[in-house]
Amino acid sequence: MRGSFQLMKSVNKKAVLNKIRLHGPISRANIAKETGLTPPTVTNIVKELIEEFFVKESHLGESSGGRKPTLLHLNEDGYYVIGVDAGSNTIEAAVCNIYGHALLRSENKIPKTIDSEPFLNIMIQTIRTLLEDETVQPDKIIGIGVAMHGVMNIEEGISYYSSNSGLKNVPVKSELEKEFGYEVKLENNSRALALGEFWFGGFEHVNRFCAINVGRGVGSGLVVNGKLIHGPQYVAGEIGHTVISVGGDLCTCGNRGCLETFVSGGSIVKRAKEQINHAPNSLTAEDVYHYAVEGNEDYIRVLEETGYYLSIGLLNLINTENPDTIVLGGGVMRSAEFLMPILLKNIREKALTHKLRDEVNILVGKLDDDATLLGAAALLFNEYF
Ligand SMILES: [Zn+2]
């Protein structure tokens, strides 16, 4: 494998590195105090971390008269990851640093129907464009993270099935590793979005974190104690296919009345057309939002209903998983101004206990369209920190 990045074998070293990541800029003395390690041990480990390009010194600390203390923070130029977001229409890739900044980007369109081999060729080309740019040294790249819609085996890095594109059994990991020689990790797009928000959205201190991707479908990801939860069949936390109306509309999964059939972009359009006389035939979910912004009460009502339905799904999740924080992302959340007031009101009224109602934190993600891409990059960082 290319790259000089080594797994953190020492528990103490990992503890110091994570202290700096989560609490930096921080002094050596405070690291010792907060980790319980002796000051000489911390000094030795920090020396190694600086030599290995993980950590940097700065002199910005508060001074109480004398010399300013030296503080430590992560080295933003130490290592990079290539994140790849393979969406329905495009494959986007970026070189990202440990702070979630994308230094270089490339993007290619993909046809609506496509087979595995041409799909992988477009992905390889998108990544190759980044590597041909000489801004980033190839040996500073520690691997490639790929996010894709659908069901996948993350150990073997095979995407089994995607209902969006019809792709089946795509051997993403083996093909990209053969092509580029970097370690490759594959993840479902909604789980990647969750990891992206967790790592780079300011939630890295949350113990039970959940993110929900509300777009063409409804996907979700749970991050517990810093790690994505999958379950033995990789469906942990999939609230999009929990049933909220017995005998309801047919869902893409084959069941009826799933949350997804109430809140996905397509279902918002379907409801708007059913409820609103003279709704244009070509109506899209974006149009619904724009009409609502213009003050059209009918469209506002459709979006408010969507917020209510989403709150029912979230209540199921809140009452079963008891997350500290839920972040909502994806295209539908661009209508957050119409969805959120009703959603929050219903949860504050109906979550199982009063403490839960008061304390569960529900908000809209900050990373917008980049959450999945950055989450794909975080797949590799998450491995080592
Ligand atoms: Zn379903």
Boltz pocket constraint, residues with backbone or C-beta under 6 A from the ligand:
constraints:
  - pocket:
      binder: B
      contacts: [[A, 240], [A, 241], [A, 242], [A, 251], [A, 252], [A, 253], [A, 254], [A, 255], [A, 258], [A, 260]]
      max_distance: 6.0
